[in-house]
């Protein structure tokens, strides 16, 4: 939901690490089940976040971080924009 902010940040030269937790809308569906007894409109798909980040010229630290601590240290050590994608189960 923040692609316009990412574009602005890269255009003006900000450098920070994006830690992207991807749950495939599972949490939204789960909350709907709890409060409504059913889910609606959550059969959505995410874009390829790595490709999206690359389109802004963002350095990709890891597509699917296996060794989180080392990946984060590497991403945080740079002054450039970087992205670490973390899928949630």
N, C-alpha and C positions, 0 to 999 in steps of 0.2 A: 504494500500500500504506500510505499515511500519512494517510488522511482523518480518522481519529480524532485524530491529533496536530494536524492543521490546525484541526479544530473546537476543540480545547482551547486552542490558541494564540490563535485569534481571540476566544474567550470571555473569556480572561484579559487580552486587550489587547496581546499581543505584536505587534510589527511587524517583518517581515522579508520578503525577496523569495524566492519559490520559483522556481527555474529548473528547468523540467521538460523533460527530454530524452525524447522519445517515439520509440521504435524499432519499435513494433508487434510486440514479442516476437521480432523478427528475430534478435537476438543470442542469445537462449535457444535458438531453433531451430538456429542455426548451431553453437553449442557441442554440442548434442545430436548433430548430424550428425558432428562431429569425433570425439566420444568413443563414440558408439553406432552410427554408421553410418545412423541414421535419427532423425527427430524425432517426438515424441509429445506430444500435449496442448498444443501451442502455437498452435493455430488459434483464438486468442482475440481478442477485440476490446476496445479500451479504452473507458472512458466518455468522454463529452464533458467534458474536464477544465476547460474554461472555464465551462461550466454548473455543474459541481461547485464550483468556486471561488466563483462568484457566489452559490451557495446558502449559502455561509458569509459572504457580505458582503465578499469579497476583491476589491480593485481589479484589473482586468485590464489589464496594460500592453500586451500584444499577443497576439493569437491565434496568429499565425504570424510570428515576428520575421524581418523581412527585413534591417533595419539593426540588427544585434545590439548594437553598441556604444552607439548612441543610446537604444535601448529599455532596455538594462540601466542606463544612467546615470539615465534617468527613473525607473525602478522603484526603484533604490537611493536616490534623492534623497528619497523619502517615508518617513515614519515608520509608514505603514500597511502592512498585509499586501498583497502584490502577487504576481502570477503572470505569468511569461513562458514560453510554451510553445514548445519548440524541437524540431521534427520532425527525426529523423535518417534518412538514407537508406543 
